[in-house]
Amino acid sequence: MTDPIETFDLLGIGFGPSNLALAIALQEGAAPLKSLFLEAKPRFAWHPGMLLDTADMQVSFVKDLVTLRNPSSPFTFLSYLHAKGRIERFVNRKTFFPSRHEFNDYFTWVAAQLPEACAYDQRVTAIRPVIGAERRVEALEVVSTTAAGATTTRRTRDLVLAVGGQPNIPPVFVPFGQDQCVLHSSAYVTDCKPRLAAGRAPMRIAVVGGGQSGAEIFWDLVNDPSRPLVDFLIRGQALKPSDDSPFVNEIFDSAFTSEIFNRSAVDRAGFLADYANTNYAVVDGDLIEQIYGLFYEQEVTGDPRHRLLRSSRVEAVQARDKGVSLTLHHRGETLEAQYDLVILATGYTRRVEDTILSDLAPWLLSQEAERDYQLPTVEGFRPRLFLQGLCEATHGLSDTLLSVLPLRAEEIATSLRAVQPSRARVLTAAE
Ligand SMILES: Cc1cc2nc3c(=O)[nH]c(=O)nc-3n(C[C@H](O)[C@H](O)[C@H](O)COP(=O)(O)OP(=O)(O)OC[C@H]3O[C@@H](n4cnc5c(N)ncnc54)[C@H](O)[C@@H]3O)c2cc1C
């Protein structure tokens, strides 16, 4: 006999901050839905590969998972501080910007209070339409697999996808995707730090990319006790500061989502380009000062241990016995440089067509969501597909960040409840 397939009103794919905020909004709402979030990782962790000891949040703690929607929720950052007995000492620090470690601990604390909300070690590997009478798609089957290879199929009426970004690997590095000597920044703490600790001789490392992650990794490496020699390769002439000034910050206000959505596609694209320096290829001002100070001190001491290679482009990559060699176009000249390790701080891509939703491509009318975060689908396709974090082009720069999470979660939760929840049933596979 085949195992019964459990049916849900909602399955969520991914359990990062976006779907965690939604899980809280669903729990705090009136009509409970039968929901489950499926997360690939074995336990909750927020960008574990970038949990650096010196990194701080780039958004105020007030923009936690709930405060903008419900400041009296037990899941606010202040409730977390209170529970941990640190609220007064946090106030004494006079900052709106906790460390990344502390915010990860806050997220983990919230997730631990919702043990039924998420099934961990469940990487979603396929989504299949359940086809009924007149070729209508009545529901979806979601297939997930554990690290050990065990597969589960569940059925759902609606789906919310919040899987974050995919590491962006520049074409020249693509053949080295699985190479031990080329890593993406998302694996820095988990894969690079243990190798630094285990290495006998100082490693020679290139950090590629002059945005916040590249700068943070560079700074972490130059302060690492293994004393690696680090080249910081940036495309531009200078590290540029991120703009977080108050008038500009208003583009991350929740009211701005509709304002940007209601513009034409051309207007939106122009707007995103104009304000890209709030989030992309820019670095926190304090960190720029620290890095500048380091290079200045190198001049004072005459020890040019680390290099900032400005206006640099990687033209070719070759595997060597140990490590890789990069051919660099640097200020009009071609340079060859050998490294034990290259770290690509080259950002992320977020395209619906690269996600698991590509399984449903024949039923999608567009890859762009409507204002309510729902993807338009063909007639006769009944399940609703909501996106979190994949709508920057239409919903603005806050979409990939933490800025509007509680209110976006509320909007999606309201839409989910707008349909009388089907009584969750357990169907047999044959049904
Ligand atoms: C290093 C770093 C620092 C950042 N700092 C800030 C900041 O200070 N302020 C800010 O506003 N934003 C920041 N961001 C932006 C970041 O995108 C958001 O903070 C937040 O992580 C978005 O949450 P999310 O849930 O949409 O995506 P994610 O946090 O990326 O979570 C997606 C989850 O989906 C899971 N998943 C993916 N595919 C599958 C699958 N097939 N099956 C099951 N699970 C899957 C992943 O394992 C992951 O846990 C930062 C980003 C990075 C990389």
The ligand as a Gaussian input file, in Angstrom:
#p B3LYP/6-31G(d) Opt

LIG

0 1
 C       25.421000      38.198000       4.370000
 C       24.109000      38.873000       4.224000
 C       23.735000      39.860000       5.118000
 C       22.512000      40.499000       4.991000
 N       22.211000      41.482000       5.881000
 C       21.043000      42.135000       5.753000
 C       20.718000      43.200000       6.657000
 O       21.492000      43.542000       7.545000
 N       19.516000      43.827000       6.498000
 C       18.643000      43.456000       5.510000
 O       17.571000      44.056000       5.432000
 N       18.943000      42.465000       4.646000
 C       20.113000      41.809000       4.729000
 N       20.422000      40.811000       3.843000
 C       19.462000      40.442000       2.767000
 C       18.777000      39.075000       2.994000
 O       18.287000      38.635000       1.761000
 C       17.656000      39.115000       3.996000
 O       18.204000      39.497000       5.195000
 C       16.941000      37.769000       4.278000
 O       17.860000      36.733000       4.444000
 C       15.891000      37.417000       3.247000
 O       15.168000      36.339000       3.789000
 P       14.532000      35.199000       2.899000
 O       13.831000      34.293000       3.826000
 O       13.763000      35.807000       1.790000
 O       15.772000      34.472000       2.195000
 P       16.942000      33.618000       2.858000
 O       17.371000      34.186000       4.140000
 O       17.981000      33.453000       1.797000
 O       16.280000      32.205000       3.169000
 C       15.895000      31.317000       2.136000
 C       15.822000      29.922000       2.742000
 O       15.309000      29.034000       1.760000
 C       15.988000      27.789000       1.865000
 N       15.862000      27.087000       0.578000
 C       16.371000      27.459000      -0.623000
 N       16.016000      26.557000      -1.583000
 C       15.261000      25.612000      -0.956000
 C       14.603000      24.419000      -1.409000
 N       14.632000      24.034000      -2.689000
 N       13.937000      23.684000      -0.486000
 C       13.875000      24.060000       0.807000
 N       14.489000      25.179000       1.294000
 C       15.166000      25.944000       0.416000
 C       17.414000      28.194000       2.204000
 O       18.118000      27.126000       2.817000
 C       17.189000      29.374000       3.138000
 O       17.158000      28.987000       4.492000
 C       21.637000      40.146000       3.945000
 C       22.004000      39.167000       3.025000
 C       23.237000      38.536000       3.163000
 C       23.631000      37.488000       2.148000

